[in-house]
Amino acid sequence: MTPTLRTERLLLEPYVPEDEEAFVALFQDTRVSRWMGDGPASEASDRALFGRIFTKVYARNLFDVWAVRRDGVLVGHAEIKPTDATGGHEIIYALAPAAWGIGLGTELAEAVTAHGFTALGLTEVHATVAAPNTASLTLLGRIGFEYVRDITEDDGSTTRVLVRRQG
């Protein structure tokens, strides 16, 4: 069961069905979704993704997925899950543009990474970031993630693999 996490300004908690509209709005914002997975998807695909959080991820306790709230408002999304691309657990995070530029991304990435080390007992946590996403690469570097290698995607784009080791 995905636990609730708190930071100085954020509350990370499991999604509830009432979050669907805010989740879809976050993922439909191309400033956010251009960096997520395969990029922007249709509204129907994002609604189906939201449904799978309940029917697959939570129902089978596959990995931790959080709604990220600030002052009661959904401002982001986060997860930590095993991935083949890294051979370990990867953090994923996204914030709405209204929450950018005030350190919330750092707070969020730190919280999810710390959860991996403490609650999950991991010795290293990974992140994969599109090479042009300099904001995320800078943020992760600031909190101790180091470059490991590049992955060339099917469309020719480059994804950077980063790792942070415990200690």
C-alpha positions, 0 to 999 in steps of 0.5 A: 500500500502506497504510504503517505509522505510529508515534506515541508510544503508537500503532501504525497498520498495515494490518489482518490477517484476525485483526483481524476480531473486534476490528474488529466489536466496535469498530464494534458499540459504539454509543458509537463507531458512532453517529459513524461514517458512517450510524451503527450497522450490523448485525454482518453489515454490519460484517463485510462492511465488514471484508472490503471493506477487503481485497477492494477498498481494499487490493486496489486500493490505493484509500486508506490504512486502518489498524488502530490498536493500543496495546500490541499491542491493537486500540483503533481505526480510521483512514483518509484518503481522497478524498471528494466531500463535501469535494472533497479528502481526509478523515481518519476515526478512531475509538477504543474507549471504553477508549482515550478521555480520555487524548490518544490521539485527538489523537495519532491525528488528528495522525498521519493528518493529517501522513501526508496532508501528507507522504506524500500531498503534500496541501496541505489535509486535511478532516474531517466531523463530526456537529454533536453530536460535540463531543469530536471537534470540540474535538479537531480545533479544538485541532490546527488544523482550522477550520470551513468549512461545514455539510452538512444530511444527508438525515435532517435532521442536520447535519455540520460540514466542517472543514479544516486547511491545511498550514503 
